[in-house]
Amino acid sequence: MDSNTAIAALGALAQTTRLETFRLLVRHEPDGIPAGELARLIDVPQNTMSAHLATLSRAGLVTSERQSRSIIYRADLNGLRELTLFLLKDCCGGSTELCAPLIAELAPCCSPEAKVS
């Protein structure tokens, strides 16, 4: 990822509705959420939600797929991964002891122990 792409992604997330929408989509991976349902859950008009989703899509943070009459939106976890790696790439000048707490805080969501049966 280059700086311009990172700036676009961070800019897309620098707005309350888009940030809330993206976080909601991340929580609903891998199923995604129909556009109309997103608008209802976030409590914004559908045309406003469409504009926000277009911004997130252009920034590489969401994907969409038509299913019958609905458009299902999903968080683009690859885009999130690339943005996170871009931000952390030079973490602490390579001092693993300084980065370890940050990595440990990121890891619990994905560890086998975090999975609820």
PyMOL commands that set and color helices and strands:
alter all, ss='L'
color gray80, all
select helices_A, chain A and resi 3-13+16-27+35-42+46-58+77-88+91-94+96-110+112-114
alter helices_A, ss='H'
color red, helices_A
select strands_A, chain A and resi 33-34+62-67+70-75
alter strands_A, ss='S'
color yellow, strands_A
deselect
rebuild
show_as cartoon
